[in-house]
Amino acid sequence: MEIIYLETIPDVDIYHDLRTSVGWATFSKEQSKKALMNSCHCVIAKDGNQTIAIGRAVGDGMYYTIVDVIVRPQYQGRKVGTEIINRLVDLINRDTVAGGRTSIQLIAAPGKEGFYVKQGFKVLPNENAGAALRKVIYT
Ligand SMILES: CC(C)(COP(=O)(O)OP(=O)(O)OC[C@H]1O[C@@H](n2cnc3c(N)ncnc32)[C@H](O)[C@@H]1OP(=O)(O)O)[C@@H](O)C(=O)NCCC(=O)NCCS
């Protein structure tokens, strides 16, 4: 069956199922729903009725963060992740005003840096930027 790509937010149960498929913890339904709704862009891939991949961008028109890039294990290695990233980058590109500048950040899961390098992302720190930093808050 042909894989199709849609710019839409998945149902929260499908989102949690995608996270679980790659061994990621889920959030409360309430927090997940709010986060999905607050996406600037969300791209999913479907094979028939099954949602097989997702990627989201959050941001403000100047700075964006790509999150939740997930391809179900049985569909990995078939360029689905590449297509999701290309589509998110294209949507962000179209958001950006003429003559403007936008940067897209993300934190790679351990061992996944090489995938993003292939999509044109630069590992930090580099000659132009320091290390990325993160604080996680638990409530
Ligand atoms: C990481 C992930 C999104 C990649 O998606 P995918 O559809 O399997 O990747 P693609 O088939 O589009 O791969 C594109 C290229 O990246 C390479 N690549 C994929 N994963 C890689 C990795 N971990 N390290 C280095 N290169 C990698 C592929 O070999 C391919 O190279 P090629 O263009 O030379 O053939 C997917 O494996 C996944 O969902 N993993 C589990 C969840 C996860 O860790 N997500 C990332 C969160 S930051």
PDBQT file of the ligand as one rigid body, heavy atoms in Angstrom, charges set to zero:
ROOT
HETATM    1  C1  LIG A 201      15.205   8.227  13.762  1.00  0.00    +0.000 C 
HETATM    2  C2  LIG A 201      14.043   7.897  12.834  1.00  0.00    +0.000 C 
HETATM    3  C3  LIG A 201      13.000   9.008  12.919  1.00  0.00    +0.000 C 
HETATM    4  C4  LIG A 201      14.570   7.810  11.399  1.00  0.00    +0.000 C 
HETATM    5  O1  LIG A 201      13.498   7.600  10.503  1.00  0.00    +0.000 OA
HETATM    6  P1  LIG A 201      13.628   6.558   9.288  1.00  0.00    +0.000 P 
HETATM    7  O2  LIG A 201      12.418   6.686   8.449  1.00  0.00    +0.000 OA
HETATM    8  O3  LIG A 201      13.955   5.214   9.840  1.00  0.00    +0.000 OA
HETATM    9  O4  LIG A 201      14.930   7.138   8.540  1.00  0.00    +0.000 OA
HETATM   10  P2  LIG A 201      15.177   7.280   6.971  1.00  0.00    +0.000 P 
HETATM   11  O5  LIG A 201      14.864   5.983   6.313  1.00  0.00    +0.000 OA
HETATM   12  O6  LIG A 201      14.448   8.470   6.459  1.00  0.00    +0.000 OA
HETATM   13  O7  LIG A 201      16.757   7.531   6.971  1.00  0.00    +0.000 OA
HETATM   14  C5  LIG A 201      17.364   8.574   6.253  1.00  0.00    +0.000 C 
HETATM   15  C6  LIG A 201      18.856   8.429   6.346  1.00  0.00    +0.000 C 
HETATM   16  O8  LIG A 201      19.266   8.564   7.722  1.00  0.00    +0.000 OA
HETATM   17  C7  LIG A 201      20.044   7.418   8.107  1.00  0.00    +0.000 C 
HETATM   18  N1  LIG A 201      19.775   7.125   9.501  1.00  0.00    +0.000 N 
HETATM   19  C8  LIG A 201      18.622   6.692  10.049  1.00  0.00    +0.000 A 
HETATM   20  N2  LIG A 201      18.758   6.525  11.388  1.00  0.00    +0.000 NA
HETATM   21  C9  LIG A 201      20.063   6.846  11.649  1.00  0.00    +0.000 A 
HETATM   22  C10 LIG A 201      20.836   6.866  12.843  1.00  0.00    +0.000 A 
HETATM   23  N3  LIG A 201      20.318   6.523  14.030  1.00  0.00    +0.000 N 
HETATM   24  N4  LIG A 201      22.131   7.263  12.763  1.00  0.00    +0.000 NA
HETATM   25  C11 LIG A 201      22.670   7.611  11.571  1.00  0.00    +0.000 A 
HETATM   26  N5  LIG A 201      21.976   7.621  10.395  1.00  0.00    +0.000 NA
HETATM   27  C12 LIG A 201      20.702   7.232  10.449  1.00  0.00    +0.000 A 
HETATM   28  C13 LIG A 201      19.577   6.308   7.187  1.00  0.00    +0.000 C 
HETATM   29  O9  LIG A 201      20.548   5.301   7.088  1.00  0.00    +0.000 OA
HETATM   30  C14 LIG A 201      19.371   7.060   5.882  1.00  0.00    +0.000 C 
HETATM   31  O10 LIG A 201      20.609   7.243   5.261  1.00  0.00    +0.000 OA
HETATM   32  P3  LIG A 201      20.758   7.305   3.633  1.00  0.00    +0.000 P 
HETATM   33  O11 LIG A 201      19.981   8.528   3.192  1.00  0.00    +0.000 OA
HETATM   34  O12 LIG A 201      22.221   7.419   3.419  1.00  0.00    +0.000 OA
HETATM   35  O13 LIG A 201      20.142   6.034   3.128  1.00  0.00    +0.000 OA
HETATM   36  C15 LIG A 201      13.395   6.536  13.181  1.00  0.00    +0.000 C 
HETATM   37  O14 LIG A 201      14.380   5.540  13.158  1.00  0.00    +0.000 OA
HETATM   38  C16 LIG A 201      12.687   6.501  14.532  1.00  0.00    +0.000 C 
HETATM   39  O15 LIG A 201      11.518   6.834  14.629  1.00  0.00    +0.000 OA
HETATM   40  N6  LIG A 201      13.397   6.065  15.589  1.00  0.00    +0.000 N 
HETATM   41  C17 LIG A 201      12.792   5.904  16.919  1.00  0.00    +0.000 C 
HETATM   42  C18 LIG A 201      12.340   7.216  17.499  1.00  0.00    +0.000 C 
HETATM   43  C19 LIG A 201      13.451   8.238  17.543  1.00  0.00    +0.000 C 
HETATM   44  O16 LIG A 201      14.502   8.023  18.127  1.00  0.00    +0.000 OA
HETATM   45  N7  LIG A 201      13.188   9.400  16.925  1.00  0.00    +0.000 N 
HETATM   46  C20 LIG A 201      14.129  10.484  16.854  1.00  0.00    +0.000 C 
HETATM   47  C21 LIG A 201      13.864  11.387  17.972  1.00  0.00    +0.000 C 
HETATM   48  S1  LIG A 201      15.015  12.691  18.122  1.00  0.00    +0.000 SA
ENDROOT
TORSDOF 0
